[in-house]
Amino acid sequence: MIECPSCGKKHRVGTLFCTECGIYLPTGKTLWTEPFPTDELSAPRASAWDTEVPRGDENAPQTVRVKIVDTGREVVLPALPELLLGRLDPTHGIFPHLDLGAEKGLEMGVSRRHAKIVQREGRAYIEDVGSANGTFLNGQRLTPYLPYPLPEKSEVQLGRLRLQVIIGNS
């Protein structure tokens, strides 16, 4: 076990952020991500991920609605076969479909590439993609790189950040 130098909470070896106070455990200091200029955020970004799957196919991906529990902000994500959840980091080429930086993602333990929602053959799955502080589905910690069935309505926790996830029009 390692002890947080700021608040004294004990954590498993290998944990990067204190779940109590958010301190970066290896250095004992708070980390900050350089803010991305807002004027550049409005520019359209073209990539292979931005193409929606045609409707009419019952196995086609559905939209994903996400509500951030602490702030109440709701986001509707496009109907794509794979959606990345995490924090924006343009310096390293990381552009998640859901950027949680504005919700104090860094302080809440959200990794840049934290988890992904995958939709295949009419079913939705969630997978932790090797995050530092874990992904939880309805209170159960997920094993990294193992897809778990994602119910139509569920609570997902990335680090300490809680989300309500709704697949489709439920």
C-alpha positions in Angstrom: 0.0 0.0 0.0 1.1 3.6 -0.6 0.0 6.6 1.4 -1.1 9.9 -0.1 1.4 12.6 1.0 -1.4 15.1 1.1 -4.4 13.5 2.9 -2.9 10.2 4.2 -5.4 7.9 2.4 -3.9 4.5 1.6 -4.0 3.1 -2.0 -2.9 0.0 -3.8 0.6 0.1 -5.3 0.4 1.4 -8.8 -2.4 3.9 -8.2 -1.6 7.2 -9.8 -4.2 9.5 -8.3 -5.5 9.8 -4.8 -9.3 9.0 -4.8 -9.8 11.3 -1.8 -8.0 14.5 -2.8 -6.9 13.9 -6.4 -3.1 14.4 -5.9 -0.8 12.7 -8.4 0.7 10.1 -6.0 4.2 9.6 -7.7 5.1 13.3 -7.1 2.6 14.3 -4.4 1.7 17.4 -6.5 -1.4 18.4 -8.4 -1.2 18.0 -12.2 -2.7 20.4 -14.7 -3.4 19.9 -18.4 -2.7 22.9 -20.7 -6.1 24.3 -21.7 -6.9 23.9 -25.4 -7.8 27.3 -27.0 -11.6 27.4 -27.4 -11.4 29.1 -30.8 -9.8 26.0 -32.2 -12.4 23.6 -30.8 -15.1 24.9 -33.1 -13.1 23.9 -36.2 -14.5 20.7 -37.8 -12.4 17.6 -37.4 -12.5 15.0 -40.1 -11.6 11.5 -39.4 -12.8 7.9 -40.1 -14.7 8.0 -36.8 -16.9 10.9 -37.8 -19.0 8.9 -40.3 -22.3 7.7 -38.9 -23.6 4.3 -39.8 -26.7 4.3 -42.1 -30.0 3.7 -40.3 -32.5 1.0 -41.1 -30.2 -1.9 -39.9 -31.4 -3.2 -36.5 -27.7 -4.1 -35.8 -26.5 -0.6 -36.6 -25.0 1.4 -33.7 -27.3 3.6 -31.8 -26.7 7.0 -30.3 -25.3 7.1 -26.7 -26.6 9.7 -24.2 -24.3 10.4 -21.3 -25.2 12.5 -18.2 -22.4 13.6 -15.9 -23.9 13.0 -12.5 -22.0 15.8 -10.5 -22.6 18.6 -13.0 -25.8 17.4 -14.8 -24.3 18.1 -18.2 -25.8 15.8 -20.9 -24.0 14.8 -24.1 -25.4 12.9 -27.0 -22.7 10.9 -28.8 -23.0 9.8 -32.4 -24.1 6.4 -33.6 -20.6 5.0 -34.2 -19.4 1.4 -33.7 -16.7 2.6 -31.2 -16.6 5.6 -28.9 -13.6 6.7 -26.9 -14.1 8.2 -23.4 -11.4 10.2 -21.8 -9.6 13.6 -21.8 -8.6 15.7 -24.8 -4.8 15.9 -25.4 -4.1 17.4 -28.8 -0.3 17.5 -28.2 -0.3 13.7 -28.1 -3.0 13.2 -30.7 -5.7 12.1 -28.3 -9.2 13.2 -29.3 -11.9 11.2 -27.4 -15.5 11.3 -28.6 -16.4 12.3 -25.0 -13.9 14.8 -23.5 -14.3 14.8 -19.7 -11.6 17.5 -19.1 -14.2 20.2 -18.4 -15.7 18.0 -15.6 -12.4 18.1 -13.7 -11.4 14.9 -15.4 -7.8 15.0 -14.4 -8.6 15.7 -10.8 -11.2 12.9 -10.8 -8.8 10.4 -12.2 -10.0 10.1 -15.8 -7.2 9.0 -18.1 -6.7 10.5 -21.6 -7.7 7.1 -23.1 -9.9 5.7 -20.3 -12.7 3.5 -21.7 -14.5 2.8 -24.9 -18.1 1.9 -25.8 -18.3 -0.6 -28.6 -21.5 -1.5 -30.5 -21.6 -4.7 -32.5 -24.4 -6.9 -33.9 -27.1 -4.9 -32.0 -25.3 -5.1 -28.6 -23.3 -2.5 -26.6 -20.2 -3.2 -24.6 -17.9 -1.2 -22.4 -14.2 -1.8 -22.0 -11.5 -0.2 -19.8 -8.6 0.5 -22.1 -5.9 0.4 -19.5 -6.9 3.4 -17.4 -4.8 4.4 -14.4 -7.8 4.6 -11.9 -10.2 2.0 -13.3 -13.7 1.8 -14.8 -16.7 0.6 -13.0 -20.0 -0.6 -14.4 -23.0 -0.4 -11.9 -20.5 -0.5 -9.0 -18.4 -3.4 -10.3 -14.7 -2.7 -11.3 -14.0 -3.9 -14.9 -10.9 -5.9 -15.8 -8.9 -3.9 -18.3 -9.2 -4.8 -22.0 -12.1 -7.1 -21.4 -15.5 -6.0 -23.0 -18.5 -6.1 -20.6 -22.1 -6.0 -21.8 -23.5 -2.5 -21.4 -27.2 -2.4 -20.4 -29.4 0.2 -22.1 -29.3 2.2 -18.9 -26.4 2.0 -16.5 -24.0 3.9 -14.3 -20.4 4.0 -15.4 -17.6 5.4 -13.2 -14.3 6.5 -14.7 -11.9 7.0 -11.9 -14.1 9.0 -9.5 -16.3 10.6 -12.2 -19.8 9.1 -12.3 -21.8 9.0 -15.5 -25.3 7.8 -16.4 -25.2 6.1 -19.8 -28.3 5.4 -22.0 -28.0 3.5 -25.3 -30.5 4.4 -27.9 -33.8 6.2 -27.3 -34.6 4.7 -23.9 
